[in-house]
Amino acid sequence: MKIQTVKFGEVEIEENRIFDFVLPIIGFNEMKKFVIIDLGEDNFFKWLQSVEDPALAFPVISIFNAFVDYSIDITDDIVDKLKIK
């Protein structure tokens, strides 16, 4: 599918790559569908682009790029709430 974005123009995305946020990002309660836009392997940053609002995009990084040995313990109730598989 194609989406329009302010920063990147028209972008082709795979629908199965869309994140449907169960809990909204603080301050953006109406926006629930996002996709990660990768501008290439050389870029440290990626963009969390709203599928619903072409002007809304957040720069994001993989914590594993910044801290190789990073790990996190998530409780079972959080895993269930976030529907992590």
N, CA, C and O atoms as CSV, one atom per row, in Angstrom:
chain,resi,resn,atom,element,x,y,z
A,1,MET,N,N,0.847,-1.167,0.000
A,1,MET,CA,C,0.000,0.000,0.000
A,1,MET,C,C,0.894,1.232,0.000
A,1,MET,O,O,2.050,1.160,0.416
A,2,LYS,N,N,0.372,2.349,-0.459
A,2,LYS,CA,C,1.119,3.596,-0.496
A,2,LYS,C,C,0.526,4.568,0.517
A,2,LYS,O,O,-0.690,4.672,0.671
A,3,ILE,N,N,1.427,5.280,1.207
A,3,ILE,CA,C,0.982,6.333,2.120
A,3,ILE,C,C,1.693,7.627,1.742
A,3,ILE,O,O,2.800,7.614,1.204
A,4,GLN,N,N,1.040,8.730,2.032
A,4,GLN,CA,C,1.643,10.039,1.814
A,4,GLN,C,C,2.295,10.493,3.107
A,4,GLN,O,O,1.726,10.335,4.187
A,5,THR,N,N,3.491,11.058,2.994
A,5,THR,CA,C,4.173,11.609,4.158
A,5,THR,C,C,4.705,12.987,3.797
A,5,THR,O,O,5.014,13.259,2.637
A,6,VAL,N,N,4.808,13.842,4.785
A,6,VAL,CA,C,5.349,15.176,4.566
A,6,VAL,C,C,6.866,15.103,4.365
A,6,VAL,O,O,7.405,15.774,3.486
A,7,LYS,N,N,7.549,14.300,5.167
A,7,LYS,CA,C,9.013,14.231,5.122
A,7,LYS,C,C,9.556,13.423,3.952
A,7,LYS,O,O,10.616,13.752,3.419
A,8,PHE,N,N,8.846,12.364,3.539
A,8,PHE,CA,C,9.389,11.403,2.580
A,8,PHE,C,C,8.587,11.273,1.292
A,8,PHE,O,O,8.914,10.452,0.435
A,9,GLY,N,N,7.533,12.083,1.151
A,9,GLY,CA,C,6.684,11.977,-0.033
A,9,GLY,C,C,5.835,10.711,0.026
A,9,GLY,O,O,5.458,10.249,1.103
A,10,GLU,N,N,5.547,10.168,-1.129
A,10,GLU,CA,C,4.761,8.939,-1.184
A,10,GLU,C,C,5.682,7.751,-0.906
A,10,GLU,O,O,6.748,7.622,-1.506
A,11,VAL,N,N,5.249,6.884,0.017
A,11,VAL,CA,C,6.062,5.751,0.430
A,11,VAL,C,C,5.252,4.470,0.267
A,11,VAL,O,O,4.088,4.401,0.660
A,12,GLU,N,N,5.876,3.474,-0.309
A,12,GLU,CA,C,5.268,2.148,-0.443
A,12,GLU,C,C,5.594,1.350,0.816
A,12,GLU,O,O,6.760,1.211,1.185
A,13,ILE,N,N,4.557,0.826,1.473
A,13,ILE,CA,C,4.774,0.013,2.674
A,13,ILE,C,C,3.984,-1.288,2.547
A,13,ILE,O,O,2.995,-1.365,1.818
A,14,GLU,N,N,4.430,-2.281,3.255
A,14,GLU,CA,C,3.687,-3.539,3.335
A,14,GLU,C,C,2.731,-3.437,4.517
A,14,GLU,O,O,3.132,-3.045,5.613
A,15,GLU,N,N,1.492,-3.782,4.297
A,15,GLU,CA,C,0.480,-3.638,5.353
A,15,GLU,C,C,0.819,-4.441,6.596
A,15,GLU,O,O,0.461,-4.043,7.705
A,16,ASN,N,N,1.506,-5.568,6.428
A,16,ASN,CA,C,1.854,-6.383,7.592
A,16,ASN,C,C,2.980,-5.761,8.426
A,16,ASN,O,O,3.341,-6.306,9.469
A,17,ARG,N,N,3.545,-4.618,7.976
A,17,ARG,CA,C,4.586,-3.904,8.718
A,17,ARG,C,C,4.012,-2.759,9.567
A,17,ARG,O,O,4.760,-2.043,10.233
A,18,ILE,N,N,2.687,-2.591,9.541
A,18,ILE,CA,C,2.041,-1.519,10.296
A,18,ILE,C,C,1.874,-1.961,11.748
A,18,ILE,O,O,1.346,-3.037,12.029
A,19,PHE,N,N,2.334,-1.107,12.664
A,19,PHE,CA,C,2.132,-1.323,14.094
A,19,PHE,C,C,0.808,-0.681,14.478
A,19,PHE,O,O,0.569,0.486,14.166
A,20,ASP,N,N,-0.048,-1.431,15.151
A,20,ASP,CA,C,-1.313,-0.908,15.659
A,20,ASP,C,C,-1.166,-0.757,17.170
A,20,ASP,O,O,-1.312,-1.726,17.914
A,21,PHE,N,N,-0.875,0.463,17.618
A,21,PHE,CA,C,-0.582,0.707,19.023
A,21,PHE,C,C,-1.813,0.452,19.879
A,21,PHE,O,O,-2.878,1.019,19.636
A,22,VAL,N,N,-1.660,-0.401,20.875
A,22,VAL,CA,C,-2.735,-0.686,21.826
A,22,VAL,C,C,-2.887,0.501,22.774
A,22,VAL,O,O,-4.000,0.926,23.083
A,23,LEU,N,N,-1.754,1.025,23.227
A,23,LEU,CA,C,-1.735,2.222,24.065
A,23,LEU,C,C,-1.153,3.351,23.230
A,23,LEU,O,O,-0.110,3.166,22.604
A,24,PRO,N,N,-1.792,4.509,23.202
A,24,PRO,CA,C,-1.310,5.586,22.330
A,24,PRO,C,C,-0.022,6.220,22.848
A,24,PRO,O,O,0.315,6.091,24.025
A,25,ILE,N,N,0.687,6.898,21.964
A,25,ILE,CA,C,1.831,7.713,22.349
A,25,ILE,C,C,1.267,8.929,23.081
A,25,ILE,O,O,0.314,9.555,22.617
A,26,ILE,N,N,1.857,9.254,24.218
A,26,ILE,CA,C,1.358,10.371,25.029
A,26,ILE,C,C,1.294,11.644,24.187
A,26,ILE,O,O,2.269,12.042,23.551
A,27,GLY,N,N,0.119,12.268,24.202
A,27,GLY,CA,C,-0.090,13.501,23.447
A,27,GLY,C,C,-0.612,13.275,22.037
A,27,GLY,O,O,-0.963,14.230,21.343
A,28,PHE,N,N,-0.665,12.022,21.610
A,28,PHE,CA,C,-1.128,11.695,20.259
A,28,PHE,C,C,-2.160,10.567,20.345
A,28,PHE,O,O,-2.034,9.539,19.680
A,29,ASN,N,N,-3.160,10.776,21.161
A,29,ASN,CA,C,-4.140,9.734,21.477
A,29,ASN,C,C,-4.906,9.196,20.274
A,29,ASN,O,O,-5.327,8.039,20.276
A,30,GLU,N,N,-5.087,10.015,19.260
A,30,GLU,CA,C,-5.877,9.593,18.101
A,30,GLU,C,C,-5.067,8.765,17.095
A,30,GLU,O,O,-5.641,8.092,16.240
A,31,MET,N,N,-3.754,8.816,17.196
A,31,MET,CA,C,-2.890,8.130,16.231
A,31,MET,C,C,-2.518,6.747,16.768
A,31,MET,O,O,-1.887,6.632,17.819
A,32,LYS,N,N,-2.905,5.721,16.054
A,32,LYS,CA,C,-2.662,4.361,16.528
A,32,LYS,C,C,-1.855,3.520,15.541
A,32,LYS,O,O,-1.257,2.517,15.933
A,33,LYS,N,N,-1.831,3.910,14.274
A,33,LYS,CA,C,-1.168,3.089,13.262
A,33,LYS,C,C,0.113,3.776,12.784
A,33,LYS,O,O,0.098,4.913,12.313
A,34,PHE,N,N,1.221,3.041,12.923
A,34,PHE,CA,C,2.529,3.562,12.552
A,34,PHE,C,C,3.314,2.513,11.787
A,34,PHE,O,O,3.044,1.315,11.877
A,35,VAL,N,N,4.281,2.988,11.037
A,35,VAL,CA,C,5.197,2.108,10.319
A,35,VAL,C,C,6.602,2.674,10.494
A,35,VAL,O,O,6.777,3.887,10.611
A,36,ILE,N,N,7.594,1.803,10.512
A,36,ILE,CA,C,8.974,2.263,10.605
A,36,ILE,C,C,9.519,2.431,9.201
A,36,ILE,O,O,9.484,1.508,8.387
A,37,ILE,N,N,10.025,3.631,8.933
A,37,ILE,CA,C,10.639,3.915,7.637
A,37,ILE,C,C,12.152,3.909,7.833
A,37,ILE,O,O,12.699,4.656,8.644
A,38,ASP,N,N,12.803,3.047,7.067
A,38,ASP,CA,C,14.258,2.886,7.136
A,38,ASP,C,C,14.854,3.557,5.910
A,38,ASP,O,O,14.544,3.188,4.777
A,39,LEU,N,N,15.703,4.537,6.140
A,39,LEU,CA,C,16.296,5.288,5.026
A,39,LEU,C,C,17.607,4.679,4.545
A,39,LEU,O,O,18.331,5.297,3.764
A,40,GLY,N,N,17.913,3.480,5.004
A,40,GLY,CA,C,19.123,2.801,4.564
A,40,GLY,C,C,19.973,2.350,5.732
A,40,GLY,O,O,19.860,2.881,6.837
A,41,GLU,N,N,20.819,1.375,5.488
A,41,GLU,CA,C,21.634,0.790,6.546
A,41,GLU,C,C,22.630,1.776,7.143
A,41,GLU,O,O,23.047,1.605,8.289
A,42,ASP,N,N,23.018,2.794,6.400
A,42,ASP,CA,C,24.001,3.759,6.885
A,42,ASP,C,C,23.409,4.756,7.877
A,42,ASP,O,O,24.147,5.480,8.544
A,43,ASN,N,N,22.103,4.794,7.976
A,43,ASN,CA,C,21.451,5.750,8.874
A,43,ASN,C,C,21.247,5.142,10.252
A,43,ASN,O,O,20.676,4.061,10.393
A,44,PHE,N,N,21.724,5.857,11.267
A,44,PHE,CA,C,21.550,5.435,12.656
A,44,PHE,C,C,20.088,5.548,13.061
A,44,PHE,O,O,19.594,4.744,13.852
A,45,PHE,N,N,19.395,6.546,12.519
A,45,PHE,CA,C,17.994,6.786,12.847
A,45,PHE,C,C,17.072,6.163,11.814
A,45,PHE,O,O,17.402,6.068,10.632
A,46,LYS,N,N,15.910,5.741,12.288
A,46,LYS,CA,C,14.793,5.347,11.442
A,46,LYS,C,C,13.656,6.300,11.815
A,46,LYS,O,O,13.812,7.119,12.721
A,47,TRP,N,N,12.537,6.205,11.140
A,47,TRP,CA,C,11.410,7.096,11.426
A,47,TRP,C,C,10.167,6.276,11.734
A,47,TRP,O,O,9.816,5.356,10.996
A,48,LEU,N,N,9.506,6.621,12.835
A,48,LEU,CA,C,8.212,6.045,13.176
A,48,LEU,C,C,7.166,6.973,12.574
A,48,LEU,O,O,6.853,8.025,13.133
A,49,GLN,N,N,6.635,6.569,11.433
A,49,GLN,CA,C,5.739,7.401,10.639
A,49,GLN,C,C,4.291,7.001,10.893
A,49,GLN,O,O,3.943,5.822,10.820
A,50,SER,N,N,3.453,7.983,11.189
A,50,SER,CA,C,2.023,7.734,11.326
A,50,SER,C,C,1.440,7.388,9.957
A,50,SER,O,O,1.723,8.051,8.959
A,51,VAL,N,N,0.636,6.355,9.931
A,51,VAL,CA,C,-0.078,5.993,8.709
A,51,VAL,C,C,-1.302,6.892,8.548
A,51,VAL,O,O,-1.806,7.076,7.440
A,52,GLU,N,N,-1.773,7.446,9.660
A,52,GLU,CA,C,-2.997,8.234,9.662
A,52,GLU,C,C,-2.768,9.731,9.465
A,52,GLU,O,O,-3.675,10.438,9.027
A,53,ASP,N,N,-1.577,10.222,9.779
A,53,ASP,CA,C,-1.276,11.655,9.669
A,53,ASP,C,C,0.046,11.829,8.931
A,53,ASP,O,O,1.099,11.529,9.495
A,54,PRO,N,N,0.023,12.300,7.700
A,54,PRO,CA,C,1.250,12.430,6.900
A,54,PRO,C,C,2.317,13.335,7.518
A,54,PRO,O,O,3.496,13.215,7.185
A,55,ALA,N,N,1.913,14.240,8.416
A,55,ALA,CA,C,2.867,15.185,9.005
A,55,ALA,C,C,3.521,14.655,10.283
A,55,ALA,O,O,4.446,15.280,10.803
A,56,LEU,N,N,3.056,13.518,10.791
A,56,LEU,CA,C,3.537,13.025,12.076
A,56,LEU,C,C,4.552,11.901,11.890
A,56,LEU,O,O,4.217,10.814,11.419
A,57,ALA,N,N,5.809,12.186,12.272
A,57,ALA,CA,C,6.869,11.180,12.230
A,57,ALA,C,C,7.858,11.468,13.345
A,57,ALA,O,O,8.214,12.621,13.591
A,58,PHE,N,N,8.298,10.417,14.015
A,58,PHE,CA,C,9.243,10.547,15.119
A,58,PHE,C,C,10.549,9.848,14.753
A,58,PHE,O,O,10.521,8.729,14.242
A,59,PRO,N,N,11.701,10.490,15.007
A,59,PRO,CA,C,12.963,9.771,14.813
A,59,PRO,C,C,13.108,8.717,15.911
A,59,PRO,O,O,12.812,8.985,17.075
A,60,VAL,N,N,13.555,7.544,15.547
A,60,VAL,CA,C,13.761,6.450,16.503
A,60,VAL,C,C,15.094,5.773,16.205
A,60,VAL,O,O,15.611,5.843,15.090
A,61,ILE,N,N,15.637,5.117,17.227
A,61,ILE,CA,C,16.839,4.312,17.038
A,61,ILE,C,C,16.608,2.946,17.650
A,61,ILE,O,O,15.739,2.776,18.506
A,62,SER,N,N,17.380,1.985,17.213
A,62,SER,CA,C,17.391,0.681,17.859
A,62,SER,C,C,18.351,0.770,19.035
A,62,SER,O,O,19.511,1.145,18.862
A,63,ILE,N,N,17.889,0.437,20.203
A,63,ILE,CA,C,18.741,0.487,21.386
A,63,ILE,C,C,19.942,-0.429,21.229
A,63,ILE,O,O,20.989,-0.194,21.833
A,64,PHE,N,N,19.796,-1.477,20.416
A,64,PHE,CA,C,20.885,-2.426,20.217
A,64,PHE,C,C,22.023,-1.826,19.393
A,64,PHE,O,O,23.153,-2.310,19.463
A,65,ASN,N,N,21.742,-0.778,18.612
A,65,ASN,CA,C,22.808,-0.068,17.902
A,65,ASN,C,C,23.617,0.802,18.860
A,65,ASN,O,O,24.812,1.014,18.652
A,66,ALA,N,N,22.976,1.297,19.894
A,66,ALA,CA,C,23.647,2.169,20.850
A,66,ALA,C,C,24.326,1.368,21.969
A,66,ALA,O,O,25.413,1.726,22.424
A,67,PHE,N,N,23.683,0.291,22.404
A,67,PHE,CA,C,24.196,-0.533,23.504
A,67,PHE,C,C,24.095,-2.002,23.105
A,67,PHE,O,O,23.026,-2.606,23.191
A,68,VAL,N,N,25.207,-2.565,22.672
A,68,VAL,CA,C,25.217,-3.926,22.120
A,68,VAL,C,C,24.725,-4.966,23.130
A,68,VAL,O,O,24.050,-5.922,22.746
A,69,ASP,N,N,25.048,-4.798,24.388
A,69,ASP,CA,C,24.697,-5.791,25.412
A,69,ASP,C,C,23.370,-5.498,26.108
A,69,ASP,O,O,23.093,-6.073,27.161
A,70,TYR,N,N,22.554,-4.627,25.549
A,70,TYR,CA,C,21.299,-4.222,26.174
A,70,TYR,C,C,20.320,-5.394,26.234
A,70,TYR,O,O,20.176,-6.144,25.269
A,71,SER,N,N,19.657,-5.542,27.366
A,71,SER,CA,C,18.578,-6.525,27.480
A,71,SER,C,C,17.516,-5.948,28.412
A,71,SER,O,O,17.786,-5.047,29.206
A,72,ILE,N,N,16.327,-6.474,28.300
A,72,ILE,CA,C,15.214,-5.976,29.111
A,72,ILE,C,C,14.348,-7.158,29.529
A,72,ILE,O,O,14.123,-8.085,28.751
A,73,ASP,N,N,13.875,-7.111,30.748
A,73,ASP,CA,C,12.941,-8.112,31.246
A,73,ASP,C,C,11.556,-7.492,31.259
A,73,ASP,O,O,11.346,-6.432,31.849
A,74,ILE,N,N,10.621,-8.152,30.610
A,74,ILE,CA,C,9.243,-7.657,30.543
A,74,ILE,C,C,8.345,-8.657,31.261
A,74,ILE,O,O,8.419,-9.860,31.011
A,75,THR,N,N,7.504,-8.159,32.147
A,75,THR,CA,C,6.600,-9.047,32.879
A,75,THR,C,C,5.562,-9.648,31.941
A,75,THR,O,O,5.251,-9.080,30.894
A,76,ASP,N,N,5.038,-10.792,32.326
A,76,ASP,CA,C,4.054,-11.494,31.505
A,76,ASP,C,C,2.807,-10.656,31.238
A,76,ASP,O,O,2.241,-10.725,30.147
A,77,ASP,N,N,2.371,-9.863,32.222
A,77,ASP,CA,C,1.163,-9.056,32.012
A,77,ASP,C,C,1.414,-7.965,30.959
A,77,ASP,O,O,0.507,-7.631,30.196
A,78,ILE,N,N,2.623,-7.410,30.907
A,78,ILE,CA,C,2.955,-6.418,29.877
A,78,ILE,C,C,3.043,-7.097,28.512
A,78,ILE,O,O,2.568,-6.551,27.516
A,79,VAL,N,N,3.645,-8.276,28.460
A,79,VAL,CA,C,3.717,-9.032,27.194
A,79,VAL,C,C,2.315,-9.295,26.673
A,79,VAL,O,O,2.058,-9.133,25.480
A,80,ASP,N,N,1.406,-9.700,27.551
A,80,ASP,CA,C,0.016,-9.946,27.154
A,80,ASP,C,C,-0.661,-8.671,26.676
A,80,ASP,O,O,-1.350,-8.675,25.656
A,81,LYS,N,N,-0.467,-7.584,27.405
A,81,LYS,CA,C,-1.112,-6.317,27.048
A,81,LYS,C,C,-0.612,-5.799,25.682
A,81,LYS,O,O,-1.387,-5.265,24.888
A,82,LEU,N,N,0.690,-5.967,25.430
A,82,LEU,CA,C,1.274,-5.498,24.171
A,82,LEU,C,C,1.137,-6.494,23.031
A,82,LEU,O,O,1.465,-6.198,21.882
A,83,LYS,N,N,0.642,-7.690,23.374
A,83,LYS,CA,C,0.450,-8.760,22.381
A,83,LYS,C,C,1.757,-9.109,21.673
A,83,LYS,O,O,1.803,-9.281,20.455
A,84,ILE,N,N,2.827,-9.209,22.482
A,84,ILE,CA,C,4.152,-9.534,21.937
A,84,ILE,C,C,4.209,-11.048,21.714
A,84,ILE,O,O,3.805,-11.844,22.562
A,85,LYS,N,N,4.723,-11.407,20.545
A,85,LYS,CA,C,4.882,-12.831,20.219
A,85,LYS,C,C,6.329,-13.132,19.956
A,85,LYS,O,O,6.679,-14.275,19.664
